[in-house]
Amino acid sequence: MPMFVYEGRTSQGDVRKGEMEAANQAAVMTKLREMRIKPTSVKKKGGLDLNADINIPLPAFLQPSVKEKDLVVFTRQFATMIDSGLPLVQCLEIQANNVENPTFQKQLTEIKETVEGGATFADALKKFPKTFDSLYVNLVAAGEVGGILDTILNRLAAYIEKNSKLKRQVKGAMIYPIAILGVMAIIMWVIMRFVVPTFEKMFSEVGAELPVPTQILITLSDVVVNYGLYMFIAIGALVFATRKVLETETGRRIWDSALLKMPIFGDLLRKVAVARFCRTLGTMISSGVPILDALEICSRSAGNYVVEDAIMKTRDSISEGRTIAEPLAESGVFPGMVCQMINVGEATGALDTMLNKIADFYDDEVEVAVAGITSLIEPFIIVFLGVVVGGLVVALYLPIFGMAGAVTG
């Protein structure tokens, strides 16, 4: 077995250093706690351990990411184990040994070792902000302080599930038209690049006079054939430049403001923002997180600068003694009905319940809106495809009809 060098403190504050042979770092920490020494540093002694497994870590971009589904399953199972009375470290060890995602497994193992080193569960989660966001960490911290960690974890799992469902609904509304238009663009490029030049060669050999629609189509085809590479480069440069602009705060603010003003989709995104805000704030308030901290976390998870600014202004107003409903109404981002219901919730002392009811209502509104958008876009896409394909066919066959008429005449 490998040898470890440790350093720790006794309950009296005395520093203890030494070496210990053990199977792994966790075993050393467990042994030190049995000796009533709080470990501050445990490292493997220098030199190669020939019996140890050699693991070559994959580059970060090749490692699988932790999905929301993985997080939901972990949170549900963890809550059940905590509720059953299992110790926190044992729960983490069981979870780390049973998850299939290697990235998540590595994270849970490190979290377990950090907790064994004396840190709180919430502090250990902070090491992986991409997996456990500030909402998750703060709710876990509130659960640890209040002794209701299992209840908090169940609320978190329910929140993540509903938030994930909301994202899927929005993506479903966006992906359908984008996929159709993308396939159509590829088909158009194939026609312009290979089909139209064949007809052009045939028309030039016959020497027939071409109608205007056919001339326009052939001109477009020549542009695609001769300048196609430059077009792809220009499109790529435009996409790259747009992404760079959106990475700046000014560019993102302009983009987020434009999104909320879009016809049809703007209203959908506003409903999504309201549902997410109410769900997040309601979950945090019911879990005992202070209102100012909860609003700050809500603003960071808003996903839109306009909504984030409105929430932060509300937070500043509350710190000055105002209610939540008043500054939310003044922002113009949140619908009047939402502000009135929040006002009622504040007056009756049931703000968390009211917020969750609003979130449920807007979840249903988003579902209805997505179904409406899909049914509205579908006929437009069909008509658009019909016009484009029909126009191509007519433009290509008009000269043939003319030549056939001339021969018949």
N, C-alpha and C positions, 0 to 999 in steps of 0.2 A: 504493500500500500504506500501511497505517496506521503511525504512529510510536509506538514504545514507550519508556518511561522505565524504566531498570533500575538495580538496585543489587546488588552482590555482593562476594565476598571472594576474594582470591587465596590460593594455597597458603601464602603467608607471613603471611596474616591481614590484609593491607592491603585497605581498602574501595575499591571502584571504582564510580563512578556515571557514567551517560551516557544517550544516546539511540540508538535503532537502528530502522531501517525494516525491517519484516518482515511476512510474511503473517499470522502469528498469534503468540500468546504462546509456544507450544511451539517455534516456529522461533527465537525470541529466546533461549530457554533452551539450545537445542542449539548455537547460535552461541557463546554465552557459555562453555559447557563446552569447546568447541573452543579458545577463548581461555584456557582453564585458569582460568576465573572461576566460582566456585560462586554461582549466583544466590540472593539472599535476597528480592528483590522485583522483580516485572516488571508494570508497569501501562501501559495504553494512555494516550498523551498526551491531555490535555484537548482537547475539540472533537469535533464529529460527523464520523464517517467516512462520507461520502456513498456510498461504494462497498460499505459493509458491509451484510450482510443484517440486516433489522429483524425480530427475533423477539420476539413478545409472549408471555411465559410464562403458562401456564394456572395458575389457582389450585391450591393443593396438593390439594384434595379432588377435583379433576377429572383430575389426573394419574394415569395407570395405575400400579398398584403392581407391584413386582417379585415375580413368582411363584417358587415353589420350583423349578418346571420350568426357568425361565430361569436360575436359579442353578446347577442341576445341569449344564445344557448348557454354560454358561460355564466351570464348574470342570473338566469333562471336557476340553473343547477347550483350555483354558489349560494343563492338565497335559501334553497331547500336544505343544503348541508348546514348552513349557519343556524337555520331554524331547528335543525335536528340536534343541535348542541355540539357539533364537531368543532375542534379548535381551528382558528383561522389558518395557521400554517399547514395543518393537515388537509384542510379544504383546498388550499392552493396547490399542495403537492399532488392531490388526487386529480385536480383539474389539469395540471401541467402534464401528467402522465397519460391523460385520456384525450386531449384535443388532437385533432388530425393536422391542423395547420402548423407547420414547423416554426414559422415566425412567431405565432401566438404562443406556441409551446416554450420557445426560448424566452419570450417576454415574461410569461407566468413564472418560469423557473427563477428568473432574476428578481421578480417581485417577491417571490417566496423567500429568497435569500436575503433581500433587503429587510423584509419584515422580521426574519430571524435575527438580523443584526440590531434590532431594537427600534426600527422606524415604524410609524403608523401605516396602515393599509393605504390611506389616502396619499401620504407622502411617497410611498412606493409606486403608486399609479402615476404620479407626476413624471416619472422617468420616461414614459411613453405617451406623449401628448397626442400623437397621431391616432393612437388606439383609444385612449381614455381622455376625452376632452375635458375642458374646465367644468362643464356641467356635471359630468360623471364624477370627477374628483371631489367637487364641492358637496355633492349629495352624499357621497360615501363618507366624507369628513363629518357631515352633519349626523349621519347614521351612527358613526363610531362614538361621537360625543353623547348622543341621546340614547345609545344602547338599543337602537332599532335598525341595525344594519340589514337584517333580513327583509324588513318592510321596505326600506329604501331601495334595496336591490330589486325587489319585485316591481316597485314603481318605475325604476329605471328601465327594466326589461319591457314593461308595457309602453313606456315613452318611446324607446328605440323602435319597437315594432310599429307603432302608429306613425312615427316620423319616417320610417323606411317605406311604409305603405304610401305615404304622401309623396315621397320622392318618385316612387315607381309610377304613380298616376300621372305626375307631371312629365316624366320622361316618356311615358306611353303616348301622351298627347303630342310631344315634340318629335319623337323618333319616326312616327308613321309618315308624315309629309316629307321629312328630310330624306328618308330612305327611298320613297317614290321618286322624288326629284333627283336624287343621286343616281338611281338606276336609269332614269330618263336621260340624264346628262351623258352617261356612258354610251347609251344607245345612239344618241345624237352624234357623239364624237365618232363612233364607228361608221355611221351613215355618211357623215361629212368626209371622213378620211378615206373610206374604201368604196362606198356605193356610188356617191355622186361623181367622183372622177371617172368611173366606168361609163356612166351615162354621158358625161361631157365628151369623152373620147368618141363615143358612138355618134353624138350630134355633130361633132366637128368633121367626122368622116362623111357624113351625109351632106353637110353644108346647109342645113336648114336654118331658117331665121328663128331665133329663140324668143319666146315671150318674156315680158319683164320679170314675172315671178321666178322663172327658170334662171334668168341671168343673175338675179339676186342670190339664188341658192348656190349657183356655181361660184360666184364671187366669194361667198362665205366659205365654201369648201376650199377654194384656193388659199384663203387666209389660214384655215386650219392646217392644210397640208404644208404650206410654206413657212408659217410662223407659229405652228403648234407648240414647239419647244419653248419659244419665247413667251407664249401665252401661259404655259405651265409655270415657268420661272416667275412671271409677273404675278400670277395668282399665289404662288408660294411666298413671294416677297410681301404681298399684301397681307396674307394671313399672319406671317411672322411679325410685320410691323403693327398689325392690329393687336396681337397678343402682347407685344411690348408696351403699347399705349395703355392697354387694359391693366397692366401690372402697376402703372402709376396711379396714385390716389385720384388725381384730377380726371384721368381717362376713365377710371372705374366709376367715379361719381356720375359723370356724364352718361355712361352706358347704363348704369342702374336706374337713373332718372328716366332715360328713354324707354327702358323696358317696362316700367310701370305705366307709361303713357301710350304704349302700343295698343291698338284696337284688339279686342278679344283676348289676346295673351296677357296684356297688362292687367286686366281684371282678375285673371286666373292667378297670376303671380302675387297680386295683392292679397288674395284670399289665402294663398299658401303662406305668405308672410304672417298674416294675422293668426292663422291656425298654429303655426310654429311658435310664435311669441306667446300666445295664451297657454299652449300646452307646456312650454318650458317654464314660464313664470308660475303657473299653477302647481306644477310638480315641485318646484323649488320652495315655494311658500309653504305648501303642505308638509314638506320635509324639514321645515324649521330653518331654512337659510334666510338670513336678514334681507329685507326688501331691496336695499341699495346694492348689496352684492349680487342678488338675483337679477336685478335689472342690468347690471354691468355684464353679467354672463349672457343674458338674453341678447344684448346688443352685439356681442361678439359672434353669436351663433345665428344672427339674423340673415346673413348671406346677401344683404343689399345695403349699400351705404346710406340710402335715403331713409330706410327703416331704422338702421343703426343710429343715425343722427336723431331721429324722432325719439327713440328709446333713451338715449343719453341725455337729451334735453329734459325728458320726463324725470330721469334720475336726479338731475340737478335741481329741478323744481321741487321734488319731494324733499330733498335735503334742506330746502328753504321753508318747508312747512306746508306745501300744497298737497293736494290729493293726486292720485295717479290719473284719474279720468280727465281732469282739466287740461293738462299739457298734451295728453294724447289727442284730445279733440282739436286743440289748437294746431297740431302738427299737420293736419289735413291728410295724413297717411291712413289713419284708422277710421273705418266707417262710424257714423254717428251711433248706430245701434250698439256697436261694440263698446264705445265709450260710456253709453248710458247703462249698459249691463254691468260694466266694471264699477261704475259709480254706485249702483245698487249693491253690488258685492261688498264694496268698502263700507257702505252705510250699515249693512246687516252683519258685518264681521265674518262673512263667508266668501271672501275674495277668491280663495283657491278653488272652492266648489264652482263658483261662477265662471272662473277662467277655464276650467276643464269643460264646462257645458258649452262655452263659446267655441272652444277648440273642437269639440265633437260636432257642433253645428257646422263649422267651416270645413271640417273634414268631409262631411256629406256634401257641402256646397262645391268643394273641389272635385269630388267624384262626379257630380252632376255636370259641372262645367267641362270636365274632360270628355265625358260622353257626348255633350253637345258640340264641342269643338271638333271631335272626331267625325260625327255625323254631318257637320257643316262643311268640313274640309273635303270629305270624300267626293261629293258631287263636283266640287270646283276642280279637284285634281283630274277627275274623269273627263270633264269638259275641256280642260286645258290640254290634256294628252290627246284628246280627239282632234282639237284644233291644230295642234302641232303636227301630229302624224298625218292628218288629212291634208294640211298645207304642203307637207313634203311630197306626198303622193301626187297631188294635183300639179305641183311645180315640176315634178319629174316627167309626168305623163302628158302634159299639155303639148309639148312639141310632137310627141308620138301621135296624139290625136290629130294634130294639124297635118302631119305627113300622111296619115291614113285618109284624112278628108281630101287632100290634094290628089292622092292616087285614085280614090273613088270618083272624084270629079273628072 
